[in-house]
Amino acid sequence: MKELSLYNRRSFIKKAGALGALATLGTLPTFGQGNRGKEIKLTILHTNDVHSRIEPFPMDGSRLQGLGGVARRSTLLKKIRQEEQNVLLLDAGDMFQGTPYFNLFEGKVELELMSKMAYDAGTFGNHEFDNGLTGLLKHFDKANFPFITSNYDFSDTILAGKTKEYIILERSGLKIGIFAVGIKLDGMVDPNNHKGVKYLDPIPVANRLSKKLRSVEKCDMVICLSHIGYEYKTDQVSDLVMASQTRGIDLIIGGHTHTFLDKPTEVKNLDGEITLVNQMGYGGVNLGRIDYYFDKKSGNKRYIAQHYTVDPSLREDQQMWS
């Protein structure tokens, strides 16, 4: 399927009355058009680097003015969930820091609102450590969803046992394995704020867990929540590097570099198979969406990707503030 031009996208959206902006449509090679009726559809929604942006960006002339806001995102999420049977909502870290909401309430508001929006899982970015481990734990009970941290070893800290190395979710008979990797904290976070946390190289961790989720847990799909960054000009490990040096990962939902992608990047892994890498910029101005279609009989799958711009056309969900 050809990518829609910017003009044609806008024209299509306006005519269709769609919510938000449709960014891109793409597919992996399809399999057997006659099998479409037997497919199981899984809708994956995702955010990253929201940075405590509870309200829309102010109308100050900046390129993101008027965009974002959790009440609008909630409206969009409710609509999609009404339309789709199997939905996952995931976050790739740095939910904290960036507005007075974090300075005043120390993460409580962010966790409560993410819980109201029914996130299925999230991971830590470097800014989750801005108030130290004690600060991170202070409102941890406000999250009714799991945090996954696969390459941070908290066993010698007060966060021991508070996070998951991986989780497995089921939707209509599909098993989805999810693990997460974070950026090296040394040099990015005050040493006192992550004292006792052991950092593990994300690539060996990713290979170990993807193999376990595939071979032992028999997952139909493996997702990595990543807060290591999309790409670097140095030899620093990034999502693109990790995708190329691992096996068995279907999708990497990234964060940290605030990268706005019009469509997921397809990377060939060590087996020559495609791993998708996606990221939604920052501030909650975009909501990523990837629809996977699984043929359980053949084991094949295809995808369609798009994203929504969280803009003033979305009415605010007033229940977010109740």
N, C-alpha and C positions, 0 to 999 in steps of 0.2 A: 504494500500500500504506500503510495507516495505521500510524503509529508505535505500538509496543507501550508500554503503561503500565509504570511501574517494577514494580508488583506482578506484572503478567502476564509481564514479562520474567523476573523471578526464578522464577516458577512454571514457565515454559517451560524455562528453563535447568536447573532442578532435575530436571524430568521427563526431559529429553533427555540429561542427563549431560554437557553440553557443557563444554569447557575454558574457564575464565574466564567473564567476564560479557559477554553480548551486549548491546551498548549501543543500537544502532538499526538499523533496516532502512529503506532508502529506495531509490527508483528514479527515474531520468530517464524520460521518456515512452518506453514500449516500442514496438517496431516489429515488426509481423507475427509473431504467435505461432507461425505455421507454420514460421518460419525458425530456430527455436531449435536444431534439430539441426545447423545449419550454422555456428553461432557458435563463435568461439574465445574461451576464457575466460582472462583474465589476472588473477592475484591479486597485489595490491600491499600489502605489509606495511610499516609505518613506525613510527619512533620519533623523538623529539626531546628535547633538554634532559635527557639521562640524568644528567649531572653526576656522573660517577664513582661512581654508585650501583651498585656491584658486588654487594653483599649486600642483602637486603631491608631496608626501613626498620625500625628497632628498635621493640620493643614498649614504647613510652613514652607511650601515651595519645594520640598525635597522630592526625589523621584518616587518615594514610597508614600507620599502624603495621602491620608485617607484610607489606606489599605490595612488589612488585618483586623484583629479583634476577636476575642474568644466567643462572644455572643453570636457573631456572624458565622464563625466556624461551626458552632454548635447547630445552627440552623441548617447549614450545609450537610453536616453529618447525619442529622435526623432524616433529611430528605433521602440521602443515599441509602441509609439503613431501611427505610420504608420500601425502597425499590429493589434492594438486593438481599438475598438470603444469607450469604456467607461473607461476612465483613470482618476484617482485622484492622485495628487502628494502633499504630506504632509510632514511637518517638525516638530519635537518635541523639538526644542529649542537649545540654545547655538550655534547659528550661528556665534556669535561674539567671539573675543579674541583667540589668539593662534599664530598668525603670524604678521609680520610687516604691513600687509595690514590693519589690524584693528588699529594699533598704528598710522599709517599715515593718513588713510582716515575715521576713526571713524565709520565704519559700512556702509558707502555709497556704497562701491564696493560689499559687500555681498548682500545688498538689490537689487542693480541693476542687479546682475547676477542671483539671485533667480527669479526676475521678468522676465528676459529673458528666463529662463528655465520653466516659466509658472507654478510656484507653485500655488496650489489652496488655501492653508491656512498654517499657521504656528502658533507657540506659543512662549512664552518667556521662556528662561532658566535663571538661576541666572546671567550668564555673560552678558546678555543683559542689565543689570543694572550697568555695570562696569564704565560707564561714567555718571552715574546718569540719572534722568528722562529727564533733559535738553539734555544730550548727546543722549539719545535714541530717543527723538523727533526730533533731528537736521536733520536727513536724512529720517525721517519716510515716507515722501512723495515719496521716491524712490521705495517703495514697492507697486506694483499694485495688491497685494493679501491681504486678511484680516489676522490680528492677533487675535487669540482667547485667552482670559484670563478669565476663569470662576471663579477662586477662588482668584484673585487679584482684590480688589475694588479700582479703581483709581478715584473715584468720587470727592475726595478732592485734586486732583493733576492736573498738566498740561496735563496728559494723559486722563483725563475724556472724554469719548465719542470717543476715538481714537481706541479702540479695541472692539471686539464682545464677548458677553457672550457665544453665540453659533451661528452656521450658519447651513443652510440646502442647500445642493446641490442636483441637480437632474440629473440623467443619464438614458436615455431610459425608463422613467417612474418610476424609482426607486428614492425614497427620502432618502438621507443620511444625518443624523444629526451628527454634529461634535461639541464637546465642549472640553475644555482643562483645565488641572490643573497644577500648578507649585509648586515648593518646597518652604518651609518656608524660607524667606530671612534673618530673624534675625540670626546672627551668621555666615552667609555666605557672606553677602554683607555689605559694609560700610553703617551704618545707615543713613548717609547723602544722600546716593545714592538711597534710597527708602523711603525717608521721606514722610509720608502721605498715603502710600500704606497700605491698610488693608488686612491681610491674613485671608482666610477662610479655615476651615478644608475641605480637598478635598473629603472625603467620603460622608458627607451629601450633598455637592454640586453635586457630581457625581450622587447620588441617585435622587436628585430633578430634575436634568436636563435630566437624562436618562428617567425618568418617563414622564416628559413633552414632550420630543421628541417622545416617543412611543405613549403615550395616547392622547396628544393634537395635536401634529404636524403630527401624523400618519406616522412616518418614518419607512422605511423598514429595516434600519440598523442604528446603533448608534456606533460612533467611539469616543474614548477619546484620545486626544493628551496629553501626560503626561511627565512632567519633574520633577518627584518626585523620580525616581530611581527604578531599577528592584527589588532588594531584599536587606535586611539588616539583620545583626545578632542581632540587637537591636529591640525594639518595634516600631521603626520609621515606619511611613506609607510608603509603597512601592507599586509598581504596582501589585505585587502578592497579597498583603494584600487588596488593593482596589478592585481587581477583585473578591476576595472571599467574600467581604462585601457589594457588590452592586448587583443591578438587571438591566437587560436590555441592558448591554453594550456588543456588539459583539466583539470589537477589541480595545485593548489599545496599541497605538504606543508610546513606551517609550523612555526616554533619561536620562541624568544626570550621571548614573553610568558607562557609556562607556562599556556596556555589549555586547559582541559579541555572538549572539545566532545563532546556526546552524538551528534551526527551532523554530517557535512560541511555547510558553508554553501554554498548555490548563489548565485552572483553572475553577473549578466548582463555580458558583456564588451562591447567597442566594436561588435561585430557582432550583439549581441543574443543571443549563444549563451551556454550555461552553462559557467562555470568553477567547479570545486569547490575549496573551501578547507577543509583539515582540520588538526587539531593534537591532540596526545595529552598535554597537561599537562607533567609533568616527572618525573624520578626513575625512569623506566622502569616505572612502575606500570601503564601501559596499552600495549598493542600495537594499533596501528591496522590495519584491513584494509578494502580496497575491491576488490571483484571487478567487473571490467569484462567485458562480453560484446560481442564485435565480430562484425558481419556484414560480411565482407570484400567481398561482392558489392555490397551497397547502400551500404557505408561508414558505416552507422549503428552506434550502440553504446548500451548501457544499463549501469547499475551497481547493485550492492547493497553497502551500507556497514555495517560493524559494528566493534566493538572488543572486545578481551579485557582483563580485569583480571588482572594477573599476581599471583596470590594463592597461599596455602598449599595449595590443592587441586592445584596443579601439582607433581609430583615433580621434584626437582632432577636435572639431567643431570650425573652425576658425571664424565663425560668432559671437562667444561669445565675441571676442575682437574688433568687429567693432562698 
